Structure formats: structure tokens, C-alpha cells
Amino acid sequence: MRRKICTIGNSQGVSLPEAVLEKLHLAVGSDVEVSLDEEHGRIVIEPARPATAYPEGVDAEFVTQVNEFIVQYRPALKKLAE
């Protein structure tokens, strides 16, 4: 389904159809993860997973930074893994 990017305050956004939100059990105020799939030129929006306990010495901010690094450098990491 086609949607237009609109201005929301000082940002831009896309409205999500109610049927999609209902199917994923999301509502106003739900947390979602937004990432970029550079390989396929896609923006990915998915329900946020519940917070989990991390091993001693690992905090949520560190995990967020690692996840952002992985998203940003996924193509390079895939090539290194080969």
C-alpha cells in the first residue's frame, strides 16, 4: 500500500494503517524498532522486543550502539564473514 511522507513537528513520518497496527497488536504509544535494510533499499519497522536482562557489565546503551553498528555496516560484515 502506498503512503506519503508527511511533516510531523520538526520531523517526517508515515502514517500506518489501522488494519496493520491491529494485526501486529500495536497502538498509539507502542514501541517499535526502525532500521534500514541498505542491501534491499528498505525501511523496516517492527514491534520492539521486550527488554531483556543483559550479562553483568553490559548495559542497554551498549547493546543499542552495537545494534546500530550492525545495521549501518551489515553489508561489510556479511562480506567479512564470507
Summary of the structure (lengths in Angstrom):
residues: 82
radius of gyration: 15.9
end to end distance: 35.9
largest distance: 44.9
contacts: 125
relative contact order: 0.10
helix: 34%
strand: 22%
